[in-house]
Amino acid sequence: MRPNAAPALRLALLAAAGASCALAAPQTTAVTGARLLPVDGPPIPEGVLLIEDGRIRAIGAVGELAVPSGSTVVDARGKVVMPGLVDTHSHLGGVGAADRSGPLQPGVRVYDSIDVRSSGFRRALAGGLTTLNLMPGSGHLCSGQTTYVKLRFHEGAPRTIDAVAYRFPDGSPMGGLKMANGTNSIREGGEGGFPGTRGKSAFLVRELFIRAREYGAKIAAATDEDGVVDPDERPPRDLHLETLLEVMDGKRVVHHHTHRHDDVLTVLRLAEEFGFRVVLHHVSEGWRVAEEIAAAGAPCSLILVDSPGGKLEAVHLVMETGAVLERAGARVAFHTDDWITDSRLFLRMAALGIRGGMSRGAALESVTLAGAEMLDLDERIGSLTPGKDADFVVLSGDPFSVYTQVEQTWVEGVKVFDRSDPDDLLHAEGGWGAADDVTPYLCCHDRASEGGSR
């Protein structure tokens, strides 16, 4: 409203606004008849899921939960509906490793490297994924800040990283910090300041965290009782150290690549020493130190590989790791590390976990709620809970059956993947053109139709 409008005009504008609001009643979508897997509660054999304004309004059984008059009804009889899948570790969007200028680069943001028009995100939607933790590579002790994204890639939505990134309460892009140890970050001869041994790796990390503590102490000393920082007393800004302060303050979670049992314990020691929260990623030998992991309260994001090859430090990776960690009391999720596991096959991770002895309930949580917790997003996603974002997947059958297909993926109440659509089917099955981003062609085609040229 114009702030300088005359009083009578202001009243008229207010009245008109009120009338338009009254006419624009919230639109309700009702998904009916499916077997609902809420994750935070028991399955509902034949259920109703009500969606309004992008959020879950209610969930219940057919005959017990009424469908409001005028709702858009989605008949899902014979299908299975579960929350949108959460991938705690992905490299989609052209995200690569940090550069070779140094082993520790916490101030670098993967946010500034993501190609949201990459066809990989279409594959993710075809696999039922709705939230991803996009990570830089693991070839450094610290390769930078990760970014949490919601795949709001429906027609008419902006295709920019700003439009799909989750946000911290202060408005900054939400994400954790990617760190790694083991063989990935070691360079023979200490090339470019990189460590040559596991001991030197831990030393370099410890040294930088100590510098960050000292940096924080100097800022605190320059800050008065009202929280105002004296610019003459404040140390020069250091984006690397600022990021580590966010880690030690608990704002950012450390997502730590680690495989061998001794490397896992090194991570836990550093986390205790500097008071940061950590999610252990990969954890190939987690079964060897499951009790220690559980005692530290460190959740684990696992990957299972059932074909030969890979790195020597993952030689003892076994299907039973998830089950062993579950029995020890550790929280377990799975991830794709896409391309290591294709995002279209993400549910297969949890199925393999069951094959290794995980309970069905923990397996369901491992691709939904557990991952949401590890990203600090469990108040918004991860279960079919009233008030949470309406992110869900429509499946042709049981989520852990090899014969089941993802038929539809919905994000915030909007269908973003439909296997019955030929273009979506192409991205689900692969084939000529599936790796292409057609958007530039469409833009050029539009200009050509208006008299321009390609």
N, C-alpha and C positions, 0 to 999 in steps of 0.2 A: 504494500500500500504506500502511496505517496505521502511522506510525512507532513507536507505543508498543505494538504488538501483542506478545503473549508469544512467546518464542523458538519454541515448538512450532507456534504458529499462523502465525508468520512463515514457517517452513519449509513448512508446508502451502500457504500462499498462493503461495510461490515455485514449488512443484511444480505447482500448478494453472495458474499463468501459463505455465510451460514447456510443459505439456501442450496448452494452448490455442494456443500459438504453433506447436507441432508440427502441430496439426490444420489451422491456417489457412495452408496453403502458398500461396505467391504464385500468383495466377491469371494465366495467359498467354493473350494474344490473338494469333492468327496471321492476318495479312492475306496471302492467297496468290493467286498467278497473275497479278498485275498487272504492268504495265511500271513499274518503280521508277525514279524520278529522284532519286538521293540528293543531288545538287547538288555535294557535295564529292568525288564519284567518278563513274565512267562509268555510264550507264544499265544497268539489269539488265532484259533483255527480258521475262523471266518470273520474278518474284521472290517471296521470302518476307520479311515484316517481322514480327518477334516483339516483342511489347510486354508488359512486366511492371511492375507497381507504378507505372504512369504514365510509364515511361521506355522507350526503345528498348533492347531486350536484344540483338538481333542482326539482321543483314540479309544476305541472300544469294540465290542462285539456287535455283529449285525443283529438287529432286533432289540439291542439295549441302548445303542447310541443313535439318535435320530439324525437324519440328513436334513439340514435346513432347506426350506422351500427356495427354489431358484438356484440351487447349487449346480455347478458343473460336475457331472458324475462321470468318473472313470471306472468302468466295469473291469475289475481285475480278478474275476472268479477263475480259480484254477492256478493262479500265480502266487508267487511269494514276494512280499515286500519287506525290505530291511533298510536300515539307515544308509545314507551315502557312505562310501568307503573312504577311509582316511589313510593316506600314504605318508608315513613319517620320514621318508628318505627317497627323494626322486631327483633326477637330473634333467628333466624335460625342459624345453624352452631354450635349447642351445647353451645351457649352463655348463661351463667347463671348469678346469682347474684354475687356481691362482697363478700369477706369473712367477717367474723364477728369480725375482729380485730379492727374495728372502723367505725364510721358513715360517715366519709369524706375521700374519696380515689381518688382525682382527677388525681393523677399521674399514676394510673393503666390504662393499655391499653387493651381494649377488643381485639385489633389486635392480641395479643399474646394468645388468647383463641379460635380462630375460626377454626372449622373443615370444610374446604371447600369441603370435600368429603361427607358431610352429604346429605342424600337423600332429605332433606327439600328444598335444592336449586333446585332440579328437580321439586318439587311441585310449587315453585315460578315461574319457567319458564313456567310451564303448566298453570299458571294463568296470564301470560303475563307480569310478573314483570321483569324488566331489571336492575334496580338500587335499592339497599337497604341501609338503615341506620341501621347497626347492633348495638344493644344496650345491655349493661349489665342490670341487673335487677333494680327494683325501691325500693328495701328494705332498701336503704341507702339514706341519704341526698345527697350524691354524690358518685356514684358507679364507676365512671371512664370515660375514653374517648371512644366515639363511633367510628365506622369505616364505611366509605361509600364504598360500593363495586359495581362493574359492573359485571354482571353475564356472563363473557366470557367463558362459559363452552362448547365450541364446540370441535369437535374431533381434537386432536393434540395439543390443548392448554394446557399450564402448569396448573396443579391443585394445586396451592399454593396461599396463601393469598397475597403474593407479586405480583402475576400476575393479581389479580382482584381488588385490592384496588385502589381507586382514590388517587391522590397525591396533596399535597400543592405545590406551586411554588418552595419551598425549597427542595422538594423531599420527605418530611416526609409523613407518612400515613395521609390521609385527614379524618377528623371526627370532631364531636362536643364534648360536655361534658354532660353526663347524670346526672341530678339532680332530686330530688323528695321531695315532702312534703306531709302532710296529715298523714293518719294512717300507711302507709307502713313502714315509717322509725322510728316510735315510738316504744320503748321497755319499758314495765312497769318496774319501778325501776331503769331506766337508765343503764341497762345491757351493759357492754363493752363500756361505754361512749356514748351510744345512748341516744337521748332525750326521756323524758317521756311525754312531752307536745308539742303543736304546738309553743308556745312561746319559749321554749328552742331550738326547731328546728331552728327557725330563728336566735336565738342568736348564735348558733354554726356556722351557715353559715356566718353570719356577721363577727364573730371573725376571721375566717380563711381568708376571703377576706381582712380584715384589715391587717392581717399578711403578706399577699401577697403584698399589697401596700407598706408596710414598707420594705419588701424584695426587691421590685423593686427599691425603693428609694436608698437603699444601693448599688445596682448594678450600678445605674445611677451615684452615687457619685464616684464610682471607675472607671468610664469610661471617657477617655479623649476626646478632641475635634475630634479626628480621629476615634472614636468609639472603641478604644482599651481598654480592661478591665485590670486593674492592678490585677494580681492574688493574690497579698498579701493583697489587700484591699477588694476584692470581698468576699461576705459572702459564707459559704459552700453551695454547690448545694442542692437544695430541689426540687425534681421533682413535688411534690404536688403544691408548690407555683409557680413554673415555668409554670405549666399548667394554673393556675388561672391568671397569667400575660398574657398568650395567649388569655384567655377569655376576660380580660379587654382591651386588645389591639385590639380586634375585629377579631382576627384570627379564633377563635373557637366560634361557636354558642352554647349556652346552650339549650339543649333539656330537658325541665322540665316537669316531671310527676306531674299533679295536677288535682284535681277533684272539691272540694267544692269552692263555690264562694269566701269565705274568704281566702282560700289557694291561689286561683288565684291572688287575690289582694296583698297578701304577696309577691308572686313572682315578681309582677310588681314593688313593692316598692324596693325590693332588686336590681332588674335590673336597676332601675333609680339611686339608691344610688351608685352602683359600675360601672355603665356605660357599662354593658354587653348586648349583643344581645340575645334574648330569643325566642324560639318557645315553645308555651304552648301545652302540650300533654294531650290527653284524654278530659279534660275540660268539664266534665259531666254537671257542672252548669254554663257553659259559657254563656248560654242564660240569666242568671240573671245579669251578669256584662258585657254584650256585648259592651255597649258604652264605658266603661272604658278600655276594651281590645283594641277596635279600636282606642281610643284616644292615647293609649300608643304605637300604631303601632306594636303590638305583633301579629304575625301570629299564627294560631291555627291548630294543627294536631289532628283530632278527631277520635274517634272510636264509632261505634254504635252497641249496643247489643240488639237484639230483643227477647231474651229468658230470663226467670226468673233466678234469682241467682246473684252472684257477691257480691261486697262489699257494706257496708251500706252507705259509703260516695258517692257512685254513684247511690243512689236510685232515684235521680231526673234527671237522664240521660233521654233525650227525643230526638225523631227523628228530631225535629224542630231546634236543636241547630245550625246546619250548616246554615240554612236559616236565623235565627235571626242574626248570626254573619255576614253573607253576607250583609244583609240589613244595618247593622251598619257600614259597610265599612272595616271589618277585612278580612284578607286573610285566606282562609280555605283549608286545605288538609285533606285527610283521611289516616289512616294507619291500618295495620293488627294486630299488637302486636302478631304476629303468635306465638303460637297456639290460641290465643283468637279468632281471625278470621283466618281461613285457607287461606294461600296465593292464593290458587286456586279460592277463592271466593272474591277476592279483589274488583272487579268491582261492586259487590253487595253493598259495602259501599256507593259508589256514588249514586247508584240507590235508596238506602234508604234515602239518603240526598235529592234527588228529591222528594221522597214521602213525606218528611217533609217540602217541600216548596222551596228548592234551585232551582235556575235557571239551565237549561241544560248546559249553557256555564260554569258556576262556577263548576258544577259537573264534567264536562270533565277536567277542570283544576285541580280539587281537587285530581286526581290520576295521574297527569302528571306534568304540568308546575308549579303549586303552590308548589308541593312537591320539585321539582327541585330548586325553589327559596329558599326554607327553608334550603336546603343543600348547597347553594351557587354554584349550578351546572347548573343554567338555561342558561348559555352561551353554554353549551354542549348538554344538553338533555331537554326533556319536551315538545317539539313541533317538527313538521315536517318542520323545517326551513333549507334552504340551508346553509351549513357550519357546522351544528350540527352533532353529532354522528348519524349514521343510525341505531337507536334502534326503532323498531316498532313491532306492533302486527297485525296479520291478524285474523279477527273475522268472524264468520259465519253470523252475523247479527248485529243489533243495540247493542252497548256496555251495555245498561242498561236493556236489555230484559233478563228475566230469562231463555229463551230458547237459548240464544247465547252461543256459545262455542269458546274458544281460539283455533284456528286451527294451527297457526304458531307463533313463537316468534323469532325475529331477533335481534342480538346484533352486532353493528358496521358492518352491512352489511353481517353478517354470520347467517344462520339459525341455531338456537340452540334448538328449539323445533318444532316437527312436529307431530300433532295428528294422522296422518296416519301411523306413525312408531309404531309398537306394543309396543316397550319398552317405548316410550314417552306416549303412550296411557295408559299404566299401571300406570305411575306416575300421569296422569291426573285423572284417575278414581279410583285408589287404588286397592288393592288386594294383594294376596300372593306375596311377594318379593318387593313390592313397597317401603318399608322402608329400604331395604338393599342397602348398597354401594357395587356394584359388582366389583369395581376396584381391591381390594386385590385378589379376586378369579381369575380375568383375569391375574393379574401379576403372581400368582402362577401357573396358567395353562400354561402360556408361558414358565415359567422355567421348568415345567414338560415335555413339548414337546421338550425341548432342553436337556433332560436327567437329569433334576433336580428332586426334590421331593416336594410334597406339605407340 
